[in-house]
Amino acid sequence: MRVIIVLALLLACGASGLHERSEAIRWLPVWQAVPTLGVSVPDQSVRTTVDLAAGGTSVRVRLSNLMGIKPVRVEQVTVTANGETRQLTFGRSRSVTISARAEVYSDAVLLTVAKTLDISTYTPAGTPCQARAHRTITSTREHICLVSAVEVAGFTAPGAAVMFGDSITEGFYENTWPSLVQSDYAVLNAGINGNGVVFGAAPMITRLYRDVLYSDEVRKVVLLGGINDIQNGVSAENVIAGIRTVQLRCQNEGVQLKVGTVTPWRGWVNWTEDREQQRQKVNAWIRATFPDVIDFDAAVRDPSDPLRLRPEFDSGDHLHPNGAAFDAMARLVRV
């Protein structure tokens, strides 16, 4: 009789969405927003719908204060899918204080998710809301408050594939090329506007582990980068050294790396003939080094002027491909 009572209690806990044991659970990242400096929200509630790259039967979220210089307080976080809402806890507490330069994971909740997840965060007014999240990534707001990743257990995907790059990968306005990639893997976007391979305060070689290789379930990485280095005077040799560094670190983690060629940009304000030569050198090395190169350059360049984007693929600034180009680029990616 005592055994029957215990089993009944366990089943009741599962049905009510109480937290499950996390030992030996594999967690697959199915959505992420790269932490960034954020605006303060005027209200205490931010509700956002995120588009998931794969489904699962349990959920946890990661809150980020990595860019913060002081602790932030989160009073409550809830997640909703299929009409069911779960209260998230952090070490069994509904509220959590996240230290500066830190991040926390919620406890796991039993909740079946498929394509989308509603996340609501409740914080004191004026709390800085970090995390990059354009409408191309979240469907209801430009910012999502502090949430930087969603992970699921009980998934059927073979793992995650991270698209790693700059603004061309991050995308803008209507869509992104990573969101158009067809794959059995959970495809994640780790692009940052203005990011370089070696150039800048947080280049790709330094944020690789933070934004890409942070999960054991990441199996593949697609790198598209270099144009921001080149337009800021970085030599082809240094860009190549940076890509090589990413390659070696991925190899050390047992992660497959694919590299895309740098897309055309003549007509952009910082274009010069010397800088164009650096792009050509980088692309020649990529084509010679990676047998499964993703030749974005060849796919979007103008046949009558290969140093420029095709007119129908140009967003108008001669550097950023548009939605039609993103579709052509996504078709090249096999992960």
C-alpha positions as a LaTeX table, in Angstrom:
\begin{tabular}{lrrr}
\hline
Residue & $x$ (\AA) & $y$ (\AA) & $z$ (\AA) \\
\hline
Met1 & 0.00 & 0.00 & 0.00 \\
Arg2 & 2.84 & 2.39 & 0.85 \\
Val3 & 4.47 & 1.77 & $-2.57$ \\
Ile4 & 1.19 & 2.50 & $-4.34$ \\
Ile5 & 0.82 & 5.79 & $-2.47$ \\
Val6 & 4.37 & 6.85 & $-3.40$ \\
Leu7 & 3.80 & 6.05 & $-7.09$ \\
Ala8 & 0.55 & 7.99 & $-7.05$ \\
Leu9 & 2.29 & 11.01 & $-5.59$ \\
Leu10 & 5.02 & 10.86 & $-8.26$ \\
Leu11 & 2.47 & 10.70 & $-11.04$ \\
Ala12 & 0.58 & 13.62 & $-9.53$ \\
Cys13 & 3.75 & 15.72 & $-9.43$ \\
Gly14 & 4.45 & 15.01 & $-13.08$ \\
Ala15 & 0.92 & 15.89 & $-14.12$ \\
Ser16 & 1.00 & 19.19 & $-12.23$ \\
Gly17 & 4.19 & 20.35 & $-13.92$ \\
Leu18 & 6.35 & 20.31 & $-10.78$ \\
His19 & 10.08 & 20.23 & $-11.31$ \\
Glu20 & 11.70 & 17.06 & $-12.46$ \\
Arg21 & 14.98 & 15.57 & $-11.35$ \\
Ser22 & 17.81 & 16.85 & $-13.54$ \\
Glu23 & 20.42 & 14.11 & $-13.06$ \\
Ala24 & 21.76 & 12.69 & $-16.32$ \\
Ile25 & 19.34 & 14.77 & $-18.40$ \\
Arg26 & 20.58 & 15.93 & $-21.81$ \\
Trp27 & 19.68 & 19.55 & $-22.52$ \\
Leu28 & 19.44 & 20.78 & $-26.10$ \\
Pro29 & 19.56 & 24.55 & $-26.75$ \\
Val30 & 16.63 & 25.37 & $-29.05$ \\
Trp31 & 16.70 & 29.19 & $-28.92$ \\
Gln32 & 19.26 & 31.77 & $-27.91$ \\
Ala33 & 19.78 & 35.52 & $-27.85$ \\
Val34 & 23.35 & 36.74 & $-27.59$ \\
Pro35 & 23.71 & 38.93 & $-24.46$ \\
Thr36 & 24.13 & 42.61 & $-25.18$ \\
Leu37 & 23.70 & 45.95 & $-23.44$ \\
Gly38 & 19.98 & 46.52 & $-23.13$ \\
Val39 & 17.47 & 49.22 & $-22.39$ \\
Ser40 & 15.56 & 49.46 & $-19.13$ \\
Val41 & 11.92 & 48.47 & $-19.28$ \\
Pro42 & 9.35 & 50.95 & $-17.97$ \\
Asp43 & 7.01 & 48.25 & $-16.74$ \\
Gln44 & 7.58 & 45.16 & $-14.64$ \\
Ser45 & 6.42 & 42.60 & $-17.17$ \\
Val46 & 7.92 & 41.58 & $-20.49$ \\
Arg47 & 6.19 & 38.80 & $-22.41$ \\
Thr48 & 7.80 & 37.43 & $-25.55$ \\
Thr49 & 7.13 & 34.54 & $-27.90$ \\
Val50 & 10.27 & 32.77 & $-29.08$ \\
Asp51 & 10.49 & 30.47 & $-32.08$ \\
Leu52 & 12.04 & 27.16 & $-31.07$ \\
Ala53 & 14.40 & 25.19 & $-33.30$ \\
Ala54 & 13.20 & 21.84 & $-31.88$ \\
Gly55 & 10.68 & 20.50 & $-29.42$ \\
Gly56 & 10.92 & 18.54 & $-26.19$ \\
Thr57 & 9.09 & 17.39 & $-23.09$ \\
Ser58 & 10.86 & 19.49 & $-20.43$ \\
Val59 & 12.06 & 23.09 & $-20.43$ \\
Arg60 & 14.56 & 25.30 & $-18.67$ \\
Val61 & 15.70 & 28.84 & $-19.43$ \\
Arg62 & 18.93 & 30.74 & $-18.92$ \\
Leu63 & 18.90 & 34.30 & $-17.61$ \\
Ser64 & 21.91 & 36.46 & $-18.41$ \\
Asn65 & 23.47 & 39.42 & $-16.65$ \\
Leu66 & 26.80 & 38.90 & $-18.41$ \\
Met67 & 26.86 & 42.48 & $-19.65$ \\
Gly68 & 25.67 & 43.99 & $-16.37$ \\
Ile69 & 27.78 & 45.98 & $-13.93$ \\
Lys70 & 25.43 & 45.47 & $-10.97$ \\
Pro71 & 23.13 & 42.67 & $-9.77$ \\
Val72 & 19.59 & 42.46 & $-11.17$ \\
Arg73 & 16.51 & 41.07 & $-9.47$ \\
Val74 & 13.97 & 38.85 & $-11.22$ \\
Glu75 & 10.76 & 38.41 & $-9.27$ \\
Gln76 & 9.06 & 35.81 & $-11.42$ \\
Val77 & 9.40 & 33.93 & $-14.72$ \\
Thr78 & 6.70 & 31.83 & $-16.37$ \\
Val79 & 6.65 & 29.80 & $-19.58$ \\
Thr80 & 3.57 & 28.87 & $-21.61$ \\
Ala81 & 3.03 & 26.38 & $-24.42$ \\
Asn82 & $-0.10$ & 24.66 & $-25.76$ \\
Gly83 & $-2.24$ & 26.59 & $-23.30$ \\
Glu84 & $-0.29$ & 25.33 & $-20.27$ \\
Thr85 & 1.69 & 27.66 & $-18.04$ \\
Arg86 & 4.52 & 26.74 & $-15.70$ \\
Gln87 & 6.08 & 28.84 & $-12.97$ \\
Leu88 & 9.87 & 28.68 & $-13.18$ \\
Thr89 & 12.01 & 28.52 & $-10.07$ \\
Phe90 & 15.69 & 29.02 & $-9.41$ \\
Gly91 & 16.98 & 26.69 & $-6.73$ \\
Arg92 & 13.32 & 26.17 & $-5.80$ \\
Ser93 & 12.76 & 29.91 & $-5.34$ \\
Arg94 & 10.43 & 31.95 & $-7.55$ \\
Ser95 & 12.76 & 34.95 & $-7.46$ \\
Val96 & 16.47 & 35.20 & $-8.16$ \\
Thr97 & 19.18 & 37.84 & $-8.01$ \\
Ile98 & 21.71 & 37.54 & $-10.82$ \\
Ser99 & 25.17 & 38.86 & $-10.01$ \\
Ala100 & 26.97 & 41.18 & $-12.40$ \\
Arg101 & 28.79 & 39.33 & $-15.20$ \\
Ala102 & 26.87 & 36.14 & $-14.37$ \\
Glu103 & 24.04 & 33.97 & $-15.63$ \\
Val104 & 21.69 & 31.43 & $-14.05$ \\
Tyr105 & 19.65 & 28.47 & $-15.23$ \\
Ser106 & 16.14 & 27.84 & $-14.01$ \\
Asp107 & 15.08 & 24.55 & $-12.53$ \\
Ala108 & 13.52 & 22.22 & $-15.07$ \\
Val109 & 9.76 & 21.96 & $-15.58$ \\
Leu110 & 7.76 & 19.28 & $-17.33$ \\
Leu111 & 6.15 & 20.97 & $-20.34$ \\
Thr112 & 5.75 & 19.67 & $-23.89$ \\
Val113 & 6.87 & 22.27 & $-26.43$ \\
Ala114 & 7.03 & 22.21 & $-30.20$ \\
Lys115 & 7.41 & 25.38 & $-32.28$ \\
Thr116 & 6.96 & 28.32 & $-29.91$ \\
Leu117 & 7.24 & 29.23 & $-26.25$ \\
Asp118 & 5.83 & 32.26 & $-24.43$ \\
Ile119 & 8.20 & 33.60 & $-21.76$ \\
Ser120 & 7.12 & 36.21 & $-19.22$ \\
Thr121 & 9.60 & 37.91 & $-16.92$ \\
Tyr122 & 8.62 & 40.12 & $-14.01$ \\
Thr123 & 11.29 & 42.51 & $-12.75$ \\
Pro124 & 11.43 & 45.80 & $-10.84$ \\
Ala125 & 10.80 & 48.82 & $-13.07$ \\
Gly126 & 13.99 & 50.09 & $-14.68$ \\
Thr127 & 15.72 & 46.69 & $-14.81$ \\
Pro128 & 18.12 & 46.62 & $-17.79$ \\
Cys129 & 16.82 & 44.03 & $-20.25$ \\
Gln130 & 19.82 & 42.31 & $-21.79$ \\
Ala131 & 19.77 & 39.86 & $-24.70$ \\
Arg132 & 19.77 & 40.46 & $-28.42$ \\
Ala133 & 16.43 & 39.63 & $-29.92$ \\
His134 & 15.09 & 41.26 & $-33.07$ \\
Arg135 & 11.61 & 40.54 & $-34.32$ \\
Thr136 & 13.25 & 38.07 & $-36.66$ \\
Ile137 & 14.10 & 35.99 & $-33.59$ \\
Thr138 & 11.20 & 36.83 & $-31.28$ \\
Ser139 & 7.84 & 37.44 & $-32.79$ \\
Thr140 & 6.31 & 39.98 & $-30.42$ \\
Arg141 & 8.97 & 42.39 & $-29.11$ \\
Glu142 & 12.34 & 43.77 & $-30.10$ \\
His143 & 13.80 & 42.86 & $-26.71$ \\
Ile144 & 13.39 & 39.93 & $-24.38$ \\
Cys145 & 14.12 & 40.65 & $-20.77$ \\
Leu146 & 17.25 & 38.83 & $-19.53$ \\
Val147 & 16.41 & 35.47 & $-21.14$ \\
Ser148 & 19.38 & 34.36 & $-23.26$ \\
Ala149 & 18.61 & 30.70 & $-23.95$ \\
Val150 & 15.87 & 28.09 & $-23.93$ \\
Glu151 & 16.83 & 24.43 & $-23.58$ \\
Val152 & 14.69 & 21.31 & $-23.76$ \\
Ala153 & 15.02 & 17.70 & $-22.67$ \\
Gly154 & 13.22 & 14.79 & $-24.25$ \\
Phe155 & 14.15 & 16.04 & $-27.71$ \\
Thr156 & 14.43 & 14.05 & $-30.94$ \\
Ala157 & 16.86 & 16.31 & $-32.85$ \\
Pro158 & 20.39 & 14.92 & $-33.33$ \\
Gly159 & 21.89 & 18.04 & $-31.75$ \\
Ala160 & 22.33 & 21.76 & $-32.35$ \\
Ala161 & 23.94 & 23.60 & $-35.26$ \\
Val162 & 25.06 & 27.18 & $-34.55$ \\
Met163 & 25.31 & 29.82 & $-37.24$ \\
Phe164 & 28.17 & 32.08 & $-36.12$ \\
Gly165 & 28.86 & 35.50 & $-37.57$ \\
Asp166 & 28.17 & 39.21 & $-37.83$ \\
Ser167 & 25.15 & 41.29 & $-38.90$ \\
Ile168 & 24.74 & 39.27 & $-42.10$ \\
Thr169 & 24.09 & 36.23 & $-39.91$ \\
Glu170 & 22.15 & 38.06 & $-37.21$ \\
Gly171 & 19.84 & 39.40 & $-39.90$ \\
Phe172 & 17.51 & 42.36 & $-39.82$ \\
Tyr173 & 13.91 & 43.37 & $-40.38$ \\
Glu174 & 12.12 & 40.63 & $-42.30$ \\
Asn175 & 14.19 & 37.50 & $-41.68$ \\
Thr176 & 17.59 & 35.86 & $-41.33$ \\
Trp177 & 19.33 & 33.23 & $-43.40$ \\
Pro178 & 19.83 & 30.91 & $-40.37$ \\
Ser179 & 16.05 & 30.87 & $-39.82$ \\
Leu180 & 15.63 & 29.55 & $-43.39$ \\
Val181 & 18.12 & 26.68 & $-43.12$ \\
Gln182 & 16.45 & 23.28 & $-43.47$ \\
Ser183 & 17.97 & 20.76 & $-41.06$ \\
Asp184 & 17.18 & 17.96 & $-38.64$ \\
Tyr185 & 19.42 & 19.80 & $-36.19$ \\
Ala186 & 18.24 & 22.64 & $-33.96$ \\
Val187 & 19.58 & 25.67 & $-35.85$ \\
Leu188 & 20.66 & 28.57 & $-33.62$ \\
Asn189 & 21.69 & 32.12 & $-34.51$ \\
Ala190 & 24.84 & 33.52 & $-32.87$ \\
Gly191 & 25.34 & 36.53 & $-35.12$ \\
Ile192 & 26.17 & 40.00 & $-33.76$ \\
Asn193 & 25.99 & 43.25 & $-35.68$ \\
Gly194 & 29.47 & 44.68 & $-36.28$ \\
Asn195 & 31.26 & 41.58 & $-35.02$ \\
Gly196 & 34.69 & 40.62 & $-36.34$ \\
Val197 & 36.64 & 37.40 & $-36.32$ \\
Val198 & 39.49 & 39.10 & $-34.46$ \\
Phe199 & 38.43 & 42.76 & $-34.50$ \\
Gly200 & 36.55 & 44.52 & $-31.72$ \\
Ala201 & 35.90 & 44.17 & $-28.00$ \\
Ala202 & 34.21 & 40.75 & $-28.23$ \\
Pro203 & 35.41 & 39.14 & $-31.47$ \\
Met204 & 34.41 & 35.65 & $-32.54$ \\
Ile205 & 37.59 & 34.06 & $-31.26$ \\
Thr206 & 36.84 & 35.25 & $-27.72$ \\
Arg207 & 33.08 & 34.68 & $-27.61$ \\
Leu208 & 33.19 & 31.23 & $-29.22$ \\
Tyr209 & 32.76 & 29.31 & $-25.97$ \\
Arg210 & 30.22 & 31.75 & $-24.52$ \\
Asp211 & 27.88 & 31.88 & $-27.52$ \\
Val212 & 28.59 & 28.71 & $-29.52$ \\
Leu213 & 30.35 & 25.90 & $-27.68$ \\
Tyr214 & 28.54 & 26.33 & $-24.36$ \\
Ser215 & 26.53 & 23.11 & $-24.75$ \\
Asp216 & 27.64 & 19.51 & $-25.24$ \\
Glu217 & 24.75 & 19.16 & $-27.69$ \\
Val218 & 26.31 & 21.56 & $-30.21$ \\
Arg219 & 27.49 & 19.31 & $-33.04$ \\
Lys220 & 28.04 & 21.70 & $-35.95$ \\
Val221 & 29.07 & 25.31 & $-36.47$ \\
Val222 & 28.81 & 27.44 & $-39.61$ \\
Leu223 & 31.11 & 30.48 & $-39.60$ \\
Leu224 & 30.57 & 33.51 & $-41.82$ \\
Gly225 & 32.81 & 36.38 & $-40.83$ \\
Gly226 & 35.66 & 38.65 & $-41.78$ \\
Ile227 & 34.11 & 41.62 & $-43.52$ \\
Asn228 & 34.09 & 43.78 & $-40.38$ \\
Asp229 & 37.75 & 42.94 & $-39.77$ \\
Ile230 & 38.66 & 43.80 & $-43.34$ \\
Gln231 & 36.79 & 47.11 & $-43.43$ \\
Asn232 & 38.57 & 48.11 & $-40.20$ \\
Gly233 & 42.01 & 47.48 & $-41.65$ \\
Val234 & 42.70 & 43.95 & $-40.41$ \\
Ser235 & 44.89 & 42.00 & $-42.82$ \\
Ala236 & 43.81 & 38.81 & $-44.56$ \\
Glu237 & 46.55 & 36.95 & $-42.70$ \\
Asn238 & 45.11 & 37.94 & $-39.32$ \\
Val239 & 41.55 & 37.08 & $-40.37$ \\
Ile240 & 42.79 & 33.68 & $-41.55$ \\
Ala241 & 44.61 & 33.15 & $-38.26$ \\
Gly242 & 41.37 & 33.91 & $-36.42$ \\
Ile243 & 39.34 & 31.45 & $-38.51$ \\
Arg244 & 42.06 & 28.88 & $-37.94$ \\
Thr245 & 41.76 & 29.45 & $-34.19$ \\
Val246 & 38.01 & 28.82 & $-34.34$ \\
Gln247 & 38.67 & 25.70 & $-36.40$ \\
Leu248 & 41.14 & 24.25 & $-33.89$ \\
Arg249 & 38.87 & 24.98 & $-30.93$ \\
Cys250 & 35.95 & 23.29 & $-32.65$ \\
Gln251 & 38.13 & 20.29 & $-33.44$ \\
Asn252 & 39.19 & 20.08 & $-29.80$ \\
Glu253 & 35.51 & 19.90 & $-28.81$ \\
Gly254 & 34.63 & 17.34 & $-31.47$ \\
Val255 & 32.44 & 19.86 & $-33.29$ \\
Gln256 & 32.28 & 20.03 & $-37.08$ \\
Leu257 & 33.07 & 23.48 & $-38.51$ \\
Lys258 & 31.94 & 24.69 & $-41.91$ \\
Val259 & 33.11 & 28.06 & $-43.22$ \\
Gly260 & 31.44 & 30.38 & $-45.68$ \\
Thr261 & 33.15 & 32.74 & $-48.08$ \\
Val262 & 32.91 & 36.48 & $-47.41$ \\
Thr263 & 30.21 & 38.12 & $-49.52$ \\
Pro264 & 30.78 & 41.01 & $-51.99$ \\
Trp265 & 30.67 & 44.59 & $-50.78$ \\
Arg266 & 31.80 & 47.07 & $-53.43$ \\
Gly267 & 29.71 & 50.21 & $-53.09$ \\
Trp268 & 29.77 & 50.11 & $-49.27$ \\
Val269 & 31.17 & 53.27 & $-47.68$ \\
Asn270 & 34.38 & 51.60 & $-46.42$ \\
Trp271 & 35.21 & 49.67 & $-49.58$ \\
Thr272 & 38.66 & 50.22 & $-51.10$ \\
Glu273 & 40.64 & 48.26 & $-53.65$ \\
Asp274 & 43.22 & 47.27 & $-51.03$ \\
Arg275 & 40.57 & 45.99 & $-48.65$ \\
Glu276 & 38.93 & 44.12 & $-51.50$ \\
Gln277 & 42.23 & 42.35 & $-52.09$ \\
Gln278 & 42.18 & 41.23 & $-48.45$ \\
Arg279 & 38.69 & 39.76 & $-48.94$ \\
Gln280 & 39.86 & 37.92 & $-52.03$ \\
Lys281 & 42.82 & 36.45 & $-50.11$ \\
Val282 & 40.57 & 35.27 & $-47.29$ \\
Asn283 & 38.14 & 33.67 & $-49.73$ \\
Ala284 & 40.94 & 31.98 & $-51.67$ \\
Trp285 & 42.25 & 30.47 & $-48.44$ \\
Ile286 & 38.79 & 29.32 & $-47.35$ \\
Arg287 & 38.16 & 27.60 & $-50.71$ \\
Ala288 & 41.56 & 25.92 & $-50.59$ \\
Thr289 & 41.28 & 24.83 & $-46.96$ \\
Phe290 & 37.72 & 23.61 & $-46.51$ \\
Pro291 & 36.55 & 20.92 & $-48.96$ \\
Asp292 & 32.92 & 21.51 & $-47.95$ \\
Val293 & 33.18 & 25.31 & $-48.23$ \\
Ile294 & 29.87 & 27.17 & $-48.32$ \\
Asp295 & 30.42 & 29.58 & $-51.18$ \\
Phe296 & 28.15 & 32.46 & $-50.19$ \\
Asp297 & 30.24 & 34.80 & $-52.32$ \\
Ala298 & 29.57 & 32.88 & $-55.52$ \\
Ala299 & 25.86 & 32.58 & $-54.71$ \\
Val300 & 25.13 & 36.28 & $-54.24$ \\
Arg301 & 27.67 & 38.15 & $-56.39$ \\
Asp302 & 26.68 & 39.96 & $-59.56$ \\
Pro303 & 27.88 & 37.94 & $-62.62$ \\
Ser304 & 28.53 & 41.18 & $-64.50$ \\
Asp305 & 30.45 & 42.72 & $-61.58$ \\
Pro306 & 31.60 & 39.99 & $-59.13$ \\
Leu307 & 32.80 & 42.51 & $-56.56$ \\
Arg308 & 29.20 & 43.64 & $-55.98$ \\
Leu309 & 26.06 & 41.98 & $-54.72$ \\
Arg310 & 23.54 & 41.06 & $-57.39$ \\
Pro311 & 21.06 & 43.97 & $-57.62$ \\
Glu312 & 18.15 & 41.73 & $-56.66$ \\
Phe313 & 20.10 & 40.55 & $-53.59$ \\
Asp314 & 21.21 & 44.00 & $-52.37$ \\
Ser315 & 19.44 & 45.50 & $-49.36$ \\
Gly316 & 20.43 & 48.91 & $-50.68$ \\
Asp317 & 23.66 & 49.58 & $-48.80$ \\
His318 & 25.77 & 47.24 & $-50.98$ \\
Leu319 & 27.02 & 45.30 & $-47.95$ \\
His320 & 24.03 & 43.52 & $-46.41$ \\
Pro321 & 22.18 & 40.93 & $-48.48$ \\
Asn322 & 18.38 & 41.19 & $-48.47$ \\
Gly323 & 15.68 & 38.60 & $-47.81$ \\
Ala324 & 15.92 & 37.11 & $-51.31$ \\
Ala325 & 19.66 & 36.67 & $-50.83$ \\
Phe326 & 19.12 & 35.07 & $-47.42$ \\
Asp327 & 16.93 & 32.46 & $-49.08$ \\
Ala328 & 19.66 & 31.68 & $-51.64$ \\
Met329 & 22.28 & 31.53 & $-48.89$ \\
Ala330 & 20.22 & 29.23 & $-46.69$ \\
Arg331 & 19.82 & 26.72 & $-49.53$ \\
Leu332 & 23.61 & 26.31 & $-49.62$ \\
Val333 & 23.84 & 25.24 & $-45.97$ \\
Arg334 & 23.74 & 21.50 & $-45.34$ \\
Val335 & 23.95 & 20.65 & $-41.65$ \\
\hline
\end{tabular}
